């Protein structure tokens, strides 16, 4: 994908998302998601577009990992979510598992199940979801495998490569159907920019090397008249002057 063309499309006044400008922080956040998708995505334009749309919505267009309520620190975030079900300290570490990251990961269980993709113990260190590399990776892997969807379906079930998009139920891969129409609009905008920039590169496996033919070298055939030659050689010895 031509990233220069991609960002130019996002900056267009009619883009449907950013309009005429992007801050460096937003550019960095988007590049982080693109990088994570290149290594952990499924190579589909639609999946990348929905990941970007999700980040756009959940971070208030900041595109970088944030705490719930855009709180500046843990204490502020705890006060914001204190009355919510997941707003109480939980688990052996006593952390509050409020929304963090570009996907706003919540609940101790979800931090636990996402630890493997983070390559970090998110139960012990939930603020690692504020790391842009970890955050983007968890968001993409979660969209793909449907871990936050009660039906266990990933994003491809709702946004098939060949077939119509079910944007309402696509939102179930993150948060039931909350604000699905709004996010669907962002998805359409990002998908248009991706296609304008050439789409997600399709990685084609290198062809297997053509095996070399096995050549069997012809073996010398023994001379069946060896005995006569031996007798002749012996005779030469005795007749030599």
C-alpha positions, 0 to 999 in steps of 0.5 A: 500500500502506498502510505503517502497516497493513503494519508493524502486520502485521509487528509482530503476534506471529504474523507469522512474522517480526519478532514484537512489535517493530521497531527504527527501523533495521529500519523504515528498511531495509524502507522503503528496499526499498519505495521501491526497489521502487516505482521499479524493481520489477515491481508484483507482490506476490510479487516484493516479498515475495520481496525482503523475505524475501531481505533478512530472511534475508541480513541476519539480520533487520536489513533493512539492508545488511551485510558478510558475517558481519556484520563491522564493517569490511573487514578483519574481513570479509576474515578471515571469508571468507579460506578461501572461493573468493571470499575472495581479492583479485581484479581490478585493484583488489585488492578482495575481493568478499565478500558485501555488501548486503541480497542479499549480493552476491559474486564480482567478476563479479557486482559488475561486472554489477550496476554499471549498476543501481547507477549506480556502478562496484562493481568499483572501489568494492564498499563502495557495496553498503552504501549502502541505496539501491544495495543495494535497487535491485541486489537487486530488479533481480537478482531480476527478471532472473535474473542470479544464476540459472544458468538465467537465469530471474527470480523471476516464472518461479518465482512466477507471478502466476497459478499455484502458487509454486515456492519451492524453485527461486525460491531459485535467483535468489539462491543455488541452493536454500540454505535455500529452505524457511526463506526460503519461510516468510519469503516467506509471512509478508511476502506475507500482510502485503502483502496485508493492507495492500492490496497493491502499488499497480498503476500504471495508465497515464493514458488518452490524451487524446481528440483534438479533431475537426478543424473545417474552417471553411466558406469564403465562396463567390465571387459569380458575378455580380461582373462585373455588380456592377462595371459597376453601380458604374462606372455609379454613378460617372458618373451621380452628381450 
